[in-house]
Amino acid sequence: MAHKAGYITILGYPNVGKSTLMNALIGEKLSGITPKAQTTRHRILGILNDENYQMVFSDTPGILTPKYKLHQAMVSAISSSLSDADIILLVAEPGQKFTHEEILQRIINTKLPVIVLVNKIDTLDQAKLEKEVESWAKLLPMAEILPVSALHQSNLDLLKTRLIKLLPEHPAYYEKDELTDRNERFFVSEIIREKILMNYSQEVPYSVEVVIDSFKEDEALVRIRAVIYIARESQKAIILGHQGKAIKKLGTEARKSIEEFLGRHIFLELHVKVSKDWREDELQLKRFGYNLNEGITD
């Protein structure tokens, strides 16, 4: 049997379950999962390996209309993922209308296999599910429609079987023991940002970027120094909280999750700095690892 390998792009609006899906397929928590939008800001690759195939999943940011240059960079990550895709998975939740015309037209015009995953089917009865499938079949007649529940892993074995059939014959793109293209520093910063999304409200979590300033390992523990960048001076007091209680709580929760992720004891040091309006600053965005050079094109 010839070896198969390919890139599988996971698309969809925020909070439809893209990250939950990829984590379930890979069997590891690589992408953040919170009830809030913008949990995923970067393209994250998750790699599923087998003796006969390698699936390289691209978890992309949620589709949105750009408000800041940061959002443009997030759309750029979607575009980049579409450019090298071999298969497209469009994830949707019940009752959702797909209205992003540029991406919709790109999907309609593609010659790649497209599978629409109607997620969260555990929330639907049979009649409503049939209506969802009918609606998507009408919008994208060339696509396959597959109802799933990423959270409860319903129909994911069926999805894997279908993906194996659709994968092109190709040698593995990555070593077979690799799970992702990202390093430990990236995931540590994402864990901290995920805790910020969960612990703070309104605009503050969306104005934050986390940078790992230092990551030193010794026999006893890993010493990590992280900088939380905020967009305005007024947000600093919110992150710190009264008598520093908020950032202490944040640090405790982040430390526990990072220790679970790394499988080692850590010492976590958090600092807060202002990077004025960084979401509109191209130099700062580049420093934080965002790319503004690509857009949605046919």
Secondary structure, DSSP 8 states (H G I E B T S, - for coil): ---EEEEEEEE-STTSSHHHHHHHHHTS--S---SSTTS--S-EEEEEE-SSEEEEEEE-------SSHHHHHHHHHHHHHHHT-SEEEEEE-TT-----HHHHHHHHH--S-EEEEE--GGG--HHHHHHHHHHHHHH-TTSEEEE-BTTTTBTHHHHHHHHHHHS-B---SS-TT--BSS-HHHHHHHHHHHHHHHH--TTGGGG-EEEEEEEEE-SS-EEEEEEEEESSTHHHHHHH-GGGHHHHHHHHHHHHHHHHHHTS-EEEEEEEEE-TTGGG-HHHHHHTT---S-----
